[in-house]
Amino acid sequence: MTLPLTLPSPPRPLCPAAPGAASGRSPGLVRLLRWPEQAQQLDHCRAQGIPRLLLVAPTAPPPHCVDHLEDWVRTPADPQDVQARQAALQVRAAPRDPVLDHHGILHFAGQAVPLGQGEAALVGVLLASYRTTVSREELTRWMWPEGEMPRRNALDVRVLRLRRRLAPLGLVIKTVWGRGYMLDTQPDAQAAHRRTPGGE
């Protein structure tokens, strides 16, 4: 049975500028907009890169969705259908590459894990060369910049611990034998991303 969807009234104001919008990153919050009544708000959200779900009036022509951050559903709509479309848009809006914020929290594929200071420093170096090899010598210089000589296996121990921390995100630190380490996605995470609508 299709249930009428309860909408806010009067129409919502313009979508505020989202954190990270200036850098081209899309926030996770999906905006519900009535179409065609809220066409002006839609233009603003498109410009800001904000994911949005259009609630199309029963007799209105369907909108032309311009990118993977936009979807629509005809009203009256089943609330479960609306929630499912919102969830899909949130996944599409997740950053394509891992992002380490200034709080030391690593974000990827809609998930996040807090890192300790040493872990964040190591991830930062690997992220700067994402999916390319970073030599052991370069990692050592970044991790111990004062010239302190770490134990022979100190870097390996840190990498081992970090691997465990990153596993829930679908990220892996690969060993490039004789050269160094590389931050990459796990094969199953890559496949899941390709199956996601809008995935690369």
N, C-alpha and C positions, 0 to 999 in steps of 0.2 A: 504494500500500500504506500502510495506517495503522499508525504505529509507536506503541508505548506511550510516554507522556511520563514522563520521570524527574522526580520531585518530591522536594523536600527533606524529610527526616524527622529528628527529630520536627517537628510543625507550627511554623511561624515564630512569634516573639513578636509582640506588638502592634506595629502600624506606628508608628514614632516620629513626633512632630510634624514636619511638613515645613517647610523654610524658606519663608516667605511664606504659610503656611497661615492665620496669624492675620489677614492682610490680605485673605483671600478668594481668593488666587491659587493655582492648582493647580500642583504640581511636575510635571516631565516624567517622572519615574520611575514606571513602571507596576508595581503589585504583583500578583503571582500568588497567589491564595488558593484553597484547596480548599473546595468547597461540597458538603454543608452543614457539614463539620467545623470550618471556621474562621469561623463566623457571627459570633462576638464580634469577631474582627479586622476583619471586613467592616464592622460597625457603626462601629468606630473610624475606619476609612479613609474611610467615607462622611462622617462628621462633620468630618474634617480636609480634605475635598475632594481626596483622593488618588486618581488614576486607578487602576482595578483590573480585572483579568481573572479571572473566576471559572472554576475548573476543576471542572466538575460531575461528580459520581460517576455511573457508568453507570446506576444504577437510581434516582437521586434525581430528584425533580421539578425542572423548570427554575426558576431564581430569577426574581424580578421586579426588573428593572433600574430603578433610581430616577432616573437622570440620564444625560447624555451621556458621563460619565466612567467608565461601567461597561459591561462586556460579559461574555459567558460562552461557553464552548465545552465540549462533552461529551468526557469522557475514556473510553478512550485517544484522544489527539488527535495529529494530524500536527504535528511541531514547526514546520513552515513556516506552518501555519495559525495557530498560537499567536503566532509572530513577527509575522505580518501584522496580527493583531488588536491586538497590543501597539503596533505602529507607528501604527495608526489612532487608538488612544487617546492616544498622545503628541501627535498633531496636534490632537486635540480639546482637550487640556489646555493648549495654547499660549495665552498671553494674547490676548484679542480685539483689544486696542488696543496700540500700541507702548508699551514701557516702557523708560525710561532709568534704569539702576541707579547707585549711588553711585560705581562705578568708571568711569563714562563709557561703559558698554557699552549699546548700543541693542538691545533684543530685540523681535522681531515674527515671528509665524507660524512659530515653532520655529527661527528663525535669529537670529544676533547679529552685530553689527559694532562694534568698538571705535572711539571717537571721540576726537579731540584736544580739548584744553580749550576752544578757541574754537568748535569744531564742537558739542561737548556743550552749551555755553551757548546757542547758536543753536537747537539742537533742543529744549532745555528750554523756551524761550520759545514755540516753535511748538507743542510738546506741550501746554502749558498751555491753548492754545486750539485743540486738535485739531479739524480739519475746519472751522474758522472762520478768517476773515481777520485777520491781525495787520498793523497799519499799518507802513510803513517807518519812521516816526518812533519808534514804540514799540520796534521791533527795534533801531534805532540807539541809543536810550537805554540799552537793556539791554546791548548789545555794547560800548559806549563810555561807561560810567557816569561817568567823571571829567570829562566835558565836552570831551574831546579831539575835535577835528574830524577825522573820517576823510576820506580822499579821496572824491570824489564817487561813484565806482563801487565803493567798498570793500565795501559790503553786497552788491552784485550779485555780486562776485567770490567772496565767502564762500558765498553761496547756490549759485552754479554748482558750486563744489567739493563742497559738501555733497550736492547732487543726485547726483553721481557715486557718493558713498559710500553713499547710501541706496538706489540702484537695485537692488542684489542682494536687498534685503529686500522689494521690491515696494512701496516707499514713494516718494512724489514730492512735491516742493515746487512748488506751482502759483503762477504769477504772476497776481494779481488786478489787472488793469491800472488804474492810477490810484489804487490803494488800498494794496496790500501783498502779502503772501504767505500761503499756506495749506498746511499739511502734510496730506496725504491718501494713500490707497492708490491704486496703479495700477489701471486698470480690469480687467486680466487677473488681478491679485491678488484683487480683490473677487470675481470670478467663481469663482476657484479656492476661495476661502473658502466661498462659498455651496454649492459642490459637496461640501465636506468634511462628513461626518456630524457633526451637532451644531452646524454653522455657523449664524450668524444670517442 
